[in-house]
Amino acid sequence: MSDGAPDHIRVRVPSKVNLFLAVRGMRDDGYHELVTVLQTVSIHDTISVHLDRSAASMHPSARRFMDVALSVDGLPSVPAGEENLVLLAARRLMREIGVGGDRGNGGATAPTTRMHLTKRIPVAAGMAGGSADAAGVLVALNHVWDVGMHRDDLRRIAAELGADVPFCVTGGTALATGIGTATAQVLTRGTCYWVVGITESPLETREVYRVFDEVGEPSGYEPDAVLQALRTGDPEALGASLHNDLEVAAVHLRPRLGEQLEAMRRAGAIGAIVSGSGPTVVALAPDATSSVAIAESVRGEFDRVEIALSPAGGPELSET
């Protein structure tokens, strides 16, 4: 926490979609074994971070009292309490660097890092909103606190917070295996134009997997066609190869999803899929102009429709 680090920083964290998701079965630890291709898209949350740098609060003896505080706006369903992944990520990083062990006992001299989260990524929607926020705050605090961790070190911490969090630290496009924490970056060419249909009523990931175990079965599909389409920048081939084993469970829980997927295809999408555990529907458009037309055609089918570009990179820092 040197004097050379900025007092204020803002990080924009993109959401993600699953271009491919295959369930390979149940692991001994109770999680499902997955093979999935993840890509960040331009719908993003923003986290603003401010560190109190008063002389008293930055004295080395005060660092054991370090605390963090969170405020949230944008979506009323997002909690600002200790269960929020932003706070969990911040406290995990504090433990890693050995500050804040006596938080709450430092009085007026205790250094406090204040974080403000502005939500645009829908909640419990298969777009890794909470995971993106956790990744974003790890990246931001690494900078503001002048920790100096490499992204690989942040990814190690991120893996303790959730399956998608390590990917969100880096962003871009990746092939993930296991429970999703083991990732390898994937080369891509070109820009994808997505029409994103958002339903405000969430689907809980745990419930979708439970229903999958009842009504679905591992498909045995491989991600090769998706990876090849990404390498060559062929949108038609990508649209034809989009796949999600969990879609059957999401549609079982929310039959309306089947109608929304079909509406996207009728409107001109060259591929449509439920992202992750849903209920967000993402549809690939042939080009930018088509994405506008498709979005207008399906607007009445969803609570919110957005056009997004991918790949969107990873957390993006800017000093404020």
C-alpha positions in Angstrom: 0.0 0.0 0.0 2.6 2.5 -1.1 2.0 6.2 -1.6 2.5 5.8 -5.3 -0.6 3.8 -5.9 -3.8 5.7 -6.9 -6.4 6.6 -4.2 -9.3 6.0 -6.7 -9.7 3.5 -9.4 -12.6 2.2 -11.5 -12.8 -1.3 -13.1 -15.3 -2.3 -15.8 -15.9 -6.0 -15.6 -17.5 -7.8 -18.6 -20.1 -10.6 -18.4 -19.6 -14.0 -20.0 -21.5 -16.4 -22.2 -21.0 -20.1 -22.6 -20.6 -20.9 -26.3 -20.3 -24.6 -25.5 -21.1 -26.5 -22.3 -21.0 -30.3 -22.0 -21.6 -32.1 -18.7 -19.4 -35.1 -18.4 -20.9 -36.5 -15.2 -20.8 -36.2 -11.4 -17.5 -35.9 -9.6 -16.7 -37.5 -6.2 -16.8 -34.1 -4.6 -20.5 -33.6 -5.7 -19.7 -31.1 -8.4 -20.3 -31.8 -12.1 -17.4 -32.4 -14.5 -17.6 -29.9 -17.3 -16.1 -29.0 -20.7 -17.1 -25.4 -21.6 -16.0 -22.6 -23.9 -16.4 -19.2 -22.2 -16.3 -15.8 -23.8 -16.6 -12.3 -22.3 -19.3 -10.0 -23.8 -19.6 -6.2 -23.6 -22.5 -6.0 -21.0 -20.5 -5.0 -17.9 -20.7 -4.0 -14.3 -18.6 -1.1 -12.9 -16.8 -1.1 -9.5 -15.4 2.2 -8.1 -12.8 1.8 -5.4 -11.6 4.5 -3.0 -8.9 4.0 -0.4 -8.7 6.4 2.6 -5.1 7.6 2.7 -5.1 9.9 5.7 -1.8 10.0 7.5 -3.1 8.2 10.6 -4.9 5.5 8.6 -1.9 4.6 6.5 0.5 4.2 9.4 1.9 0.6 9.3 0.5 -0.1 12.7 -3.0 0.7 11.5 -3.1 -1.8 8.7 -4.2 -4.7 10.9 -7.4 -2.7 11.3 -8.0 -2.4 7.5 -11.7 -2.7 6.6 -13.7 -2.7 3.4 -17.2 -1.3 2.8 -19.6 -1.9 -0.2 -22.5 0.0 -1.6 -24.6 -1.1 -4.6 -26.9 0.4 -7.1 -28.4 -0.6 -10.5 -30.4 -3.7 -9.5 -32.4 -3.8 -6.3 -32.0 -7.6 -5.8 -28.2 -7.4 -5.3 -27.2 -7.5 -1.6 -24.6 -5.2 -0.2 -23.9 -7.4 2.9 -21.2 -9.9 3.7 -22.7 -12.5 1.3 -21.8 -10.4 -1.7 -18.9 -11.9 -3.7 -17.2 -8.5 -3.9 -16.8 -8.4 -0.1 -15.9 -12.0 0.0 -13.2 -11.5 -2.6 -11.8 -8.4 -0.9 -11.6 -10.1 2.5 -9.9 -13.1 0.9 -7.3 -10.9 -0.6 -6.8 -9.1 2.8 -6.1 -12.5 4.4 -3.6 -13.3 1.6 -1.6 -10.1 2.2 -1.9 -10.1 6.0 -4.0 -7.0 6.7 -7.3 -6.5 8.4 -7.1 -9.2 11.0 -8.3 -6.9 13.7 -10.9 -5.1 11.6 -13.5 -3.1 13.4 -11.2 -2.3 16.4 -9.2 0.5 14.9 -11.5 3.4 15.5 -11.3 6.6 13.5 -7.7 5.8 12.4 -8.6 2.5 10.7 -7.9 2.6 6.9 -11.1 1.8 4.9 -11.4 0.9 1.3 -14.9 1.9 0.0 -16.2 0.0 -3.0 -19.3 1.0 -5.1 -20.8 -1.5 -7.4 -23.0 -0.4 -10.3 -24.9 -3.5 -11.7 -25.9 -4.0 -15.3 -25.2 -7.7 -15.6 -28.4 -9.6 -14.7 -28.4 -11.6 -11.5 -28.5 -15.5 -11.5 -28.8 -15.3 -15.3 -26.0 -17.5 -16.6 -23.7 -14.5 -17.3 -21.3 -14.8 -14.3 -22.4 -11.4 -12.9 -21.3 -12.2 -9.3 -18.1 -14.0 -10.5 -17.2 -11.0 -12.8 -17.6 -8.6 -9.8 -15.4 -10.8 -7.6 -12.7 -10.9 -10.3 -12.9 -7.2 -10.9 -12.4 -6.3 -7.3 -9.4 -8.6 -7.0 -7.8 -6.8 -10.0 -8.8 -3.4 -8.7 -7.6 -3.9 -5.1 -4.4 -5.5 -6.3 -3.7 -2.1 -8.0 -5.0 0.3 -5.3 -3.3 -1.6 -2.5 -0.2 -1.9 -4.6 0.0 -5.7 -3.9 1.9 -6.5 -7.1 0.3 -9.9 -7.6 0.5 -11.5 -11.1 -2.8 -12.4 -12.7 -2.0 -16.1 -12.2 -1.8 -15.4 -8.4 -5.1 -13.6 -8.5 -6.6 -16.6 -10.4 -5.5 -18.9 -7.7 -7.3 -16.9 -5.1 -10.3 -16.5 -7.5 -10.7 -20.3 -7.7 -11.6 -20.4 -4.1 -14.5 -18.0 -4.7 -16.4 -19.7 -7.6 -16.0 -21.7 -10.7 -16.2 -18.8 -13.2 -14.1 -16.3 -11.2 -10.7 -17.4 -12.5 -11.8 -17.0 -16.1 -13.3 -13.5 -15.3 -9.9 -12.4 -13.9 -8.4 -12.8 -17.4 -11.5 -12.6 -19.7 -11.4 -13.0 -23.5 -12.1 -16.6 -24.7 -11.1 -19.8 -22.9 -11.7 -23.5 -22.8 -12.5 -24.6 -19.2 -12.5 -28.1 -17.8 -13.2 -29.7 -14.4 -15.7 -27.5 -12.5 -14.7 -24.6 -14.7 -11.7 -23.3 -12.8 -9.0 -24.9 -15.0 -8.8 -22.7 -18.2 -6.7 -22.3 -21.3 -7.0 -19.2 -23.5 -8.4 -19.7 -27.0 -7.3 -17.9 -30.1 -10.2 -16.1 -31.8 -10.6 -14.0 -35.0 -13.2 -11.2 -35.6 -16.0 -9.8 -33.6 -19.3 -11.5 -32.7 -22.5 -9.6 -32.5 -25.0 -11.0 -29.9 -28.6 -10.2 -29.2 -29.0 -10.9 -25.5 -32.5 -11.6 -24.2 -32.7 -11.0 -20.4 -35.4 -12.3 -18.1 -35.4 -10.6 -14.7 -36.7 -13.7 -12.9 -33.6 -15.7 -12.1 -32.8 -19.4 -12.3 -30.6 -20.7 -9.5 -27.6 -22.7 -10.8 -27.9 -25.4 -8.2 -31.5 -26.0 -9.1 -30.7 -26.2 -12.9 -28.0 -28.9 -12.2 -30.4 -30.8 -9.9 -33.0 -30.9 -12.7 -30.4 -31.8 -15.2 -29.5 -34.9 -13.1 -33.2 -35.9 -13.4 -34.2 -35.1 -17.0 -30.9 -34.7 -18.9 -27.9 -36.8 -19.7 -24.3 -36.0 -20.8 -24.3 -35.5 -24.5 -20.7 -36.6 -25.3 -20.4 -33.6 -27.6 -16.9 -32.1 -28.1 -16.0 -28.4 -28.4 -13.9 -28.8 -31.6 -16.4 -27.2 -34.0 -16.8 -24.1 -31.7 -13.0 -23.8 -31.3 -12.5 -24.1 -35.1 -15.2 -21.5 -35.8 -13.6 -19.1 -33.4 -10.1 -19.6 -34.9 -11.3 -18.9 -38.4 -13.8 -16.1 -37.5 -16.7 -17.9 -39.2 -19.9 -16.7 -37.7 -22.1 -19.2 -39.6 -20.0 -22.1 -38.4 -20.1 -20.7 -34.8 -23.8 -20.3 -34.8 -24.3 -23.9 -36.0 -22.0 -25.3 -33.3 -23.3 -23.5 -30.2 -24.3 -26.1 -27.6 -25.3 -26.3 -24.0 -26.2 -29.6 -22.2 -27.9 -27.6 -19.4 -30.4 -26.1 -21.8 -32.8 -29.0 -21.4 -32.9 -28.5 -17.7 -33.4 -24.7 -18.0 -36.2 -25.2 -20.5 -37.8 -27.8 -18.2 -37.8 -25.3 -15.3 -38.8 -22.4 -17.6 -40.7 -23.7 -20.7 -41.0 -20.1 -22.0 -37.3 -20.3 -22.8 -38.0 -22.7 -25.7 -40.3 -20.1 -27.2 -37.8 -17.3 -26.7 -35.0 -19.4 -28.4 -37.3 -20.0 -31.4 -38.2 -16.3 -31.6 -34.5 -15.4 -31.9 -34.1 -17.9 -34.7 -37.2 -16.7 -36.6 -35.9 -13.2 -36.3 -32.7 -14.1 -38.2 -30.3 -15.3 -35.6 -27.8 -17.8 -37.0 -27.6 -19.5 -33.7 -29.3 -19.2 -30.3 -28.5 -20.8 -26.9 -29.3 -20.5 -23.2 -26.1 -19.2 -21.6 -24.8 -21.3 -18.7 -27.6 -22.2 -16.4 -29.9 -19.6 -17.8 -32.3 -17.9 -18.1 -30.5 -15.5 -20.4 -30.8 -16.3 -24.1 -28.0 -15.2 -26.4 -28.4 -15.2 -30.2 -25.6 -14.8 -32.7 -26.4 -12.3 -35.5 -24.7 -12.4 -38.9 -23.5 -8.8 -38.6 -24.0 -5.5 -36.8 -26.9 -4.4 -38.9 -28.7 -7.7 -38.4 -28.2 -7.6 -34.6 -30.3 -4.3 -34.5 -33.1 -5.8 -36.5 -33.2 -9.0 -34.5 -33.2 -7.1 -31.2 -36.2 -5.0 -32.3 -38.0 -8.1 -33.5 -37.7 -9.9 -30.1 -37.9 -7.0 -27.7 -41.4 -8.0 -26.6 -40.3 -11.5 -25.7 -38.0 -10.4 -22.8 -37.8 -8.0 -19.9 -34.7 -6.5 -21.5 -32.9 -6.9 -24.8 -29.3 -5.7 -25.4 -26.8 -5.9 -28.2 -23.4 -7.0 -27.1 -20.0 -7.6 -28.7 -17.5 -10.3 -28.0 -14.8 -11.0 -27.1 -14.7 -8.2 -24.6 -11.4 -8.8 -22.9 -11.0 -8.8 -19.1 -11.4 -6.3 -16.2 -10.4 -2.9 -17.5 -8.9 -0.4 -15.0 -9.0 3.4 -15.2 -8.0 5.9 -12.6 -10.7 8.4 -11.5 
